[in-house]
């Protein structure tokens, strides 16, 4: 089973690489759009990358609820736990 810190850390690292920023600049409370400046296409591309990293599929219905880094981490953790 994957540890919560590992999931959140991996997602923060993935975002940091994507944004070309230091990982400390990507926090769980940051909004993907407002705080990190991602547009709709960038969010979709990033989530494809996260799908590949964790071996899961994020449905279009679930995508609308993923507003913050923490939302993405919680979603991935939930999917990995089931």
VMD Tcl script that draws the C-alpha trace (Angstrom):
set ca {
  {0.00 0.00 0.00}
  {1.28 3.49 -0.84}
  {1.81 5.94 2.02}
  {-0.13 9.24 1.95}
  {3.10 11.27 2.18}
  {4.56 9.32 -0.73}
  {1.52 10.02 -2.93}
  {1.40 13.71 -2.07}
  {5.17 14.03 -2.47}
  {5.14 12.30 -5.84}
  {2.31 14.51 -7.08}
  {4.05 17.65 -5.83}
  {7.26 16.51 -7.53}
  {5.40 15.80 -10.79}
  {3.85 19.27 -10.68}
  {7.18 20.90 -9.86}
  {8.83 19.24 -12.86}
  {5.89 20.17 -15.06}
  {5.99 23.81 -13.90}
  {9.79 23.99 -13.82}
  {9.69 25.11 -10.19}
  {11.21 23.95 -6.95}
  {9.00 21.39 -5.22}
  {8.73 23.61 -2.11}
  {6.75 26.06 -4.27}
  {4.03 23.45 -4.83}
  {1.91 22.91 -1.72}
  {-1.22 20.76 -1.20}
  {-3.42 23.82 -0.63}
  {-2.44 25.42 -3.96}
  {-5.20 25.68 -6.55}
  {-4.14 24.26 -9.91}
  {-5.52 27.25 -11.81}
  {-5.31 30.25 -9.50}
  {-2.12 29.52 -7.58}
  {-0.13 27.46 -10.08}
  {-1.45 29.12 -13.25}
  {-2.46 25.99 -15.12}
  {-5.02 26.33 -17.89}
  {-7.51 23.59 -18.82}
  {-5.21 21.92 -21.34}
  {-2.24 21.97 -18.95}
  {-4.36 20.39 -16.21}
  {-5.45 17.60 -18.54}
  {-1.89 16.96 -19.72}
  {-0.63 16.96 -16.15}
  {-3.32 14.53 -15.03}
  {-2.35 12.19 -17.90}
  {1.15 12.25 -16.48}
  {-0.18 11.45 -13.00}
  {-2.28 8.63 -14.44}
  {0.85 7.14 -15.97}
  {2.88 7.59 -12.78}
  {0.30 5.80 -10.62}
  {-1.16 3.38 -13.17}
  {-4.74 4.58 -12.92}
  {-7.40 6.30 -15.00}
  {-9.02 9.61 -13.97}
  {-12.55 9.85 -15.35}
  {-13.85 13.04 -16.93}
  {-16.55 13.20 -14.23}
  {-13.91 13.14 -11.47}
  {-11.71 15.70 -13.21}
  {-14.08 18.58 -12.34}
  {-13.56 18.00 -8.60}
  {-9.77 18.18 -8.74}
  {-9.17 21.84 -7.96}
  {-6.10 21.77 -5.70}
  {-2.91 19.76 -5.39}
  {-4.42 18.22 -2.25}
  {-7.59 17.24 -4.15}
  {-5.47 15.39 -6.70}
  {-3.47 13.65 -3.96}
  {-6.61 12.61 -2.05}
  {-8.20 11.31 -5.25}
  {-5.13 9.25 -6.15}
  {-4.85 7.91 -2.58}
  {-8.50 6.87 -2.66}
  {-8.12 5.13 -5.98}
  {-4.98 3.30 -4.86}
  {-6.66 2.17 -1.64}
  {-9.55 0.53 -3.48}
}
mol new
graphics top color blue
foreach p $ca { graphics top sphere $p radius 0.5 }
foreach p [lrange $ca 0 end-1] q [lrange $ca 1 end] { graphics top cylinder $p $q radius 0.2 }
display resetview
